[in-house]
Amino acid sequence: MNRMDQAYALLEAECRDRGVDLDAAARRLTELEIETPSWGYGDSGTRFKVFKQAGVPRNAFEKIDDAAVVHRLTGACPSVAIHIPWDKVDDYRALAQHAGDCGLRIGAVNPNLFQDDEYMLGSITNVKPEIRRKAIQHMLECVDIMREVGSTVLSLWVPDGTNYPGQADIRRRKRWLEEALREVYDALDPDMRLLIEYKFFEPAFYHTDLADWGMAYLAAEKLGPQAQVLVDTGHHAQGTNVEHIVAVLLDEGRLGGFHFNSRKYADDDLIVGAIHPYELFLIFAEIVGAERSGDQRVAQTARAIAYMIDQSHNIEPKIPAMIRSVCNIQTQFAKALLIPWNLLRERQEQNDVLGAEAVLRETFELDVRPLLWRIREERGLPVDPMKVFAESGYMGAISSRGIGGSGWS
């Protein structure tokens, strides 16, 4: 028995002792799909500086080429999100065909309501009706692009807000926002979803028009069943209990998707799991628990979540940073799948505070690498995707793209 088989046997014995079906966990882990963002492969930076790197994509087609590498090595990333106008092309059907040729599909379409000079004081909540109309037309354009590329998710972040008290009428802006969302929602096809993202500050510093999950939930609830909330793990105040938000939205049937990243201070957009891996595990614990729920509506909501990465790789090489995030997500999802739910419920019913906490903590401390190794090997994937990429020569092959491709501007 080799080292990998020995490690798997030890994990198998541990799971058996805890009453956990390791084979079932492996099957569910294999089903996990994680969407990578086109913008995560391009140049990006902070408000101080955009750093140019060699070999980054020069256009949307090359972003898909890089995303395909991540999928080939991880087997978990069959779709790539696009951002308009960053990924604007003359022929979106050709872009979708290129994705198909690379073994991918186009995922969420993300409108951009923050980059035009006219949006300095707001887009869909701007006091000027012509600017609100421009922003709405852009979102409707993105719905048309969804039809062209076969996407079913419109992922919307509204950056509008104000910097000073008295700058604008907050209630009037709320109504303009609702009117704009209604027009876009009514333009969706029956198989499409509108995922509404929130952020409590930045780029506005006094108030943002969709500041928290409650406001996003209220907007989705007013629109209808095709509108849900998108949780970006970096969009919360310090100390926010994100897994609590996840649990509530699951129970209400309104959790539609995630933008995964890590943060230390604010919306840092760091590699997923780099800062607070336990938080990521606890988020997945809520989701896995909902999947196992006897409540069919809650379980269906959990199974339909769109898992997406949203990162700004400022100083890291783009592709290996994305691979690292995918592997970190798989690791914490795997741990959540190994929670002994019967034991946890038993200790909860007994009001055994320390015992219940220990169930989760001990599961988080499990070494799930043997499980990840086993399913990768069974699927013909590299056991160590990071190592294989480093040895692949791909970074050298794309160096001909030059320095400073298509990214943030």
PyMOL commands that set and color helices and strands:
alter all, ss='L'
color gray80, all
select helices_A, chain A and resi 3-18+22-31+38-41+60-74+92-101+117-121+129-149+170-186+213-223+242-251+277-291+296-303+318-337+341-349+353-364+369-378+385-392+394-401
alter helices_A, ss='H'
color red, helices_A
select strands_A, chain A and resi 36-37+44-45+50-51+79-84+105-111+153-157+161-162+193-197+207-208+227-232+255-260+306-309
alter strands_A, ss='S'
color yellow, strands_A
deselect
rebuild
show_as cartoon
